[in-house]
Amino acid sequence: MPDFSPATLRRHYEHAATGKPAGEEFYNLLRDYAGQDALVLGYKAASEAIKARDVSMLSKLTYVQQAAHTFDQAVGLDPRNAEIRFLRFSIESNLPAFLGLSQHVGEDKAFLLNAALQHPGSGLDTEAFETVRGFLVDRGHVSADEAQRLAQVKE
């Protein structure tokens, strides 16, 4: 039975960004997951989106659409889960706008900023909080004032 613990899934997600072999490994880990654990489904959706990065132009849209569907399932099961919202935000904020599949970016950004500012009451463990805060600040998704407020939040 595969290890679907949050820590393991995070490692696979981070590693998948390094290139096609790691992306393929991440996708293969979750491809056949048919359970209803919202967080695992969130990572499955992320793996589908990463798979889109590594396939032919003809197949990209299929994987991106599947990822959007899986994200809808995951968020529907646990709409207050900040880690799932982070995964969807990190994927959607990198999609080309013309695809029309980035409709949750503003909503998820606001949700994540609010959650991070409430940490440790955010529902995120320390590792996930650090990842979310780093992504929001380092990628320029928040204003200078918001970044300063996030920097003051204790881990």
C-alpha positions in Angstrom: 0.0 0.0 0.0 1.5 3.4 -1.0 2.3 5.9 1.7 -0.2 8.8 1.3 0.8 10.7 4.4 0.9 14.5 4.0 4.7 14.6 4.5 5.3 12.0 1.8 2.9 13.6 -0.6 4.6 17.0 0.0 8.0 15.5 -0.8 6.7 14.0 -4.0 5.1 17.3 -5.0 8.2 19.3 -4.4 10.4 16.8 -6.1 8.0 16.6 -9.1 9.0 20.2 -9.9 12.5 19.1 -10.7 11.7 17.4 -14.0 9.8 14.8 -16.0 11.1 11.6 -14.3 10.1 13.0 -10.9 6.8 14.2 -12.3 6.1 10.8 -13.8 6.8 9.1 -10.4 4.4 11.5 -8.6 1.7 10.9 -11.2 2.2 7.1 -11.1 1.9 7.1 -7.3 -1.5 8.7 -7.4 -2.9 7.8 -10.8 -5.0 4.9 -9.5 -6.1 6.4 -6.2 -9.9 6.0 -5.9 -10.4 6.9 -2.2 -12.2 9.9 -0.8 -9.5 11.5 1.3 -9.7 15.1 0.3 -6.0 15.9 0.8 -4.9 12.9 -1.2 -7.3 13.9 -3.9 -5.7 17.4 -3.9 -2.3 15.9 -4.4 -3.7 13.6 -7.1 -5.0 16.7 -8.9 -1.6 18.3 -8.6 0.0 15.2 -10.1 -2.4 15.4 -13.0 -1.5 19.0 -13.7 2.2 18.2 -13.5 1.7 15.3 -15.9 0.2 17.9 -18.3 3.6 19.7 -18.2 5.4 16.6 -19.5 3.1 15.3 -22.2 2.6 16.3 -25.9 0.7 19.4 -26.8 -2.3 17.3 -27.9 -2.6 15.7 -24.4 -1.9 18.7 -22.2 -5.5 20.0 -22.1 -6.9 16.6 -21.2 -4.6 16.4 -18.1 -5.3 20.0 -17.0 -9.0 19.4 -17.3 -8.8 16.2 -15.3 -6.8 18.1 -12.6 -9.5 20.8 -12.5 -12.1 18.1 -12.0 -10.1 16.3 -9.3 -9.5 19.7 -7.5 -13.3 20.3 -7.6 -13.8 16.9 -5.9 -11.1 17.6 -3.2 -12.3 21.1 -2.4 -15.9 19.8 -2.4 -15.0 17.2 0.3 -13.1 19.7 2.5 -13.6 23.3 1.4 -11.8 24.7 4.5 -8.6 22.7 4.0 -5.9 25.3 3.3 -3.4 22.8 2.0 -5.8 21.7 -0.8 -6.5 25.3 -1.6 -2.7 25.9 -1.7 -2.3 23.1 -4.2 -5.0 24.4 -6.4 -3.7 27.9 -6.2 -0.1 26.9 -7.0 -1.3 25.1 -10.1 -4.0 27.6 -11.3 -1.8 30.6 -10.8 0.7 29.1 -13.3 -1.8 28.2 -16.0 -2.1 30.3 -19.1 -5.2 32.6 -18.7 -6.5 31.7 -22.2 -7.4 28.2 -20.9 -10.0 29.6 -18.6 -9.1 27.2 -15.9 -7.8 29.6 -13.4 -11.1 30.9 -12.0 -10.2 30.1 -8.3 -7.0 32.1 -8.1 -8.4 35.2 -6.4 -10.6 33.2 -4.0 -7.8 30.8 -3.1 -5.2 33.6 -2.6 -7.6 35.4 -0.2 -8.3 32.2 1.6 -4.6 31.3 1.9 -3.6 34.8 3.1 -6.3 34.7 5.7 -5.4 31.2 6.8 -1.7 32.0 7.0 -2.3 35.2 9.0 -4.3 33.1 11.5 -1.5 30.5 12.0 -1.2 28.4 14.1 -5.0 28.4 14.0 -4.8 28.0 10.2 -5.3 24.3 9.9 -1.8 24.0 8.4 0.9 22.2 10.2 4.2 24.1 10.5 5.8 22.6 7.3 2.7 23.4 5.2 2.4 26.9 6.7 6.1 27.7 5.8 5.5 26.4 2.2 2.3 28.5 1.8 3.9 31.6 3.3 7.0 31.2 1.1 5.0 30.7 -2.0 2.8 33.7 -1.5 5.7 36.0 -0.6 8.5 34.7 -2.9 6.3 34.5 -6.0 4.9 38.0 -5.5 1.3 36.9 -4.9 0.9 39.4 -2.0 1.6 43.1 -1.5 4.6 44.4 0.4 2.3 45.1 3.4 0.8 41.6 3.3 4.3 40.1 3.1 5.4 42.1 6.1 2.3 40.9 8.1 3.1 37.3 7.1 6.7 37.7 8.2 5.4 38.5 11.7 3.4 35.3 12.0 5.1 32.9 14.4 5.6 29.3 13.1 
